[in-house]
Amino acid sequence: MKWLPLLSSLLLSLLLTTTASAGAEETTRETDTHIIHFNVFDSSFLTPEIAQQYGLKRSNYHAMLNLAVHEKTDAADKPIPVILQGTVTNIVQQQRTLKFKEVQEGKAIYYLTDFRVTDDDLLTFDIKIRTNADAPGYDLRFKRRVFTSL
C-alpha cells in the first residue's frame, strides 16, 4: 500500500482546491467518449517522502498539475493510459514544456507534472491528449491563478 500516502495527498489537494475555489474553477472536461479530470495545486502539499519517491519538486515556488483520463463505457468510466504533450505559459508569456510522469496505483492511472510559479500569476495550460500515437487527440486549454505559499 505504498501508493496510499500519494493518493491521500492528491485527494486532499483536490479537496483544498475545490474548497478554496468554491466550485468556480473547472476541473473536468467531457468529450463524446472521454472524461478528463485535472487540477493544479501547491507542491508543498505533498510530503517530502512522496515527492522524493516520484521525483517531484516540493517547494513554495512549485505547483503541480494532476491529470487523469477516463473512457466512457456502458458499465462505468474506465481509467486509460494516454499520451500527453503540454506547455504552461505565465502572464508575461514565458512558456515551459510540461514533462508528465505516469502513476499507476491499482486501477487508477493519472499523470503528474511540476513547474515553477511566482506569486499571484495567471497560468495558461495547453495540453494535447491522445489515446494512441495515431489518434488526432483532444486539445485541453485552461487557466489558473496561482499563489506561492509563504
Secondary structure by P-SEA (a helix, b strand, c coil): ccaaaaaaaaaaaaaaaaaaaccccccccccccbbbbbcccccccccaaaaaaacccccccbbbbbbbbbbbccccbbbbbbbbbbcccccccbbbbbbbbbbbcccccbbbbbbbbccbbbbbbbbbbbcccccbbbbbbbbbbbbbcc
